[in-house]
């Protein structure tokens, strides 16, 4: 597939690919505002705690270190660029150790497959819980392989550290622990449980996740109730939801990784007795099956399965090179890489210097623009209201998903959410009380919900409109309302 060259070996090619992606990320990192999720997790760092309502604390702890020096978008996106590069190097090393006698380019192909996923490119630019989970999960997979290959004490110790840190990153890390148990059971290594080293790993991991357990114990196990309800909502399972989620997976991971991945998994299951196939399958399939099944209850976001796809890429790369002589495999590979490269370049160029045409208020990346201006104007109106008799006014959002945008730019002022859902915003800023008043901010993309949110107040009147203009066209707008008499 790849010609041999004295000047370009697999290691150098991998470093060039990682450098190319990192440069793209750095060029775009400071050009747009934080997304809603990014702002939410940056607020984790601002409101430092042992854990949080919807996720463990590692993403917040890492951002807190950045906030000691800067709160700029560029600075807050340095972690994902670094973690994406570390995940790449970990995957390269994992593939090398799983397939030491295969083509020396197998590890590079695995890396290229990962980089072809738009989901990976996004999470190497945006700091979400999945961003630190990915390199931790890949290194944990490498250490698990070493544990069963040589079983040294330091490997068990590192496994405990990595599983604990992964547990601090995202609750999805439970699939890594499940994989470790399955590998132990299905490889016939139960005798290892009679040694102290697996229990050392369990102890280390438990100590590391103790802050999460302690916080949840203090807050009536809020996170666990939320995650269980999120994964198993009170609705029937439907095939249509699962298929829609899989369509999202195809778009987010591209034909090369998704379609060839399915073929490689089938091939790997046929070679189940091969240790490398079993290792990759037992690590990669649990998160894919977990979110695949739960997507039948409610559609899952594509990036939630990134860890599973990344853990399967060594197997997929090995299968791809074994079947490279088949024309359909070559067509899917080159077509998939072309698709992914095009999307990656369009995404990064648009974030760096907007050029895509769009109709008024229909900008595809509207979520990354205008929040700072809208928040500043809302604060001005709030201060004007504060001069009038009545309760201290606050800034209101209609739901939690965009409240974080406002709260990030309004800090340390509170931004309350005018809905019935209890979430992290209620813990930070309190739940709106009956009779409360303030400024309700409604972004254009939520304009159809404006009337419903206004009905939560006795009176709401339009106060202002804040628009963002790109290339002579209004990209997005925010409507501001003066509201009083919150009904609860």
Secondary structure, DSSP 8 states (H G I E B T S, - for coil): -----SS--HHHHHHHHHHHHHHHHHHHHTTS---HHHHHHHHHHHS--S--SSS-SHHHHHHHHHHTT--SHHHHTHHHHHHHHHHHHHHHHHHHHHTTTS-TTHHHHHHHHHHT-HHHHHHTTS--HHHHHHHHHHHHHHHHHHHHHT--HHHHHHHHHHHHHHHHH-GGGHHHHHHHHHHHHHTT-GGGGGSSHHHHHHHHHHHHTHHHHHHHHHTTTHHHHHHHHHHS-SS---HHHHHHHHHHHHHHHHHHHHHHHHHHHHHHHHTTTSHHHHHHHHHHHHHHHHHHHHTTTS---GGGGHHHHHHHHHHHHHHHHHTTTSHHHHHHHHHHHHHHHHHHHHHHHHHHS------TT--TTGGGSSHHHHHHHHHHHHHHHHTSSSS--EEEESSHHHHHHHHHHHTTS-EEE-SS---HHHHHH----TT--EEEEEEGGGGGGHHHHHTTEEEEEEEEEEEEEETTEEEEEEEEEEEEEE--
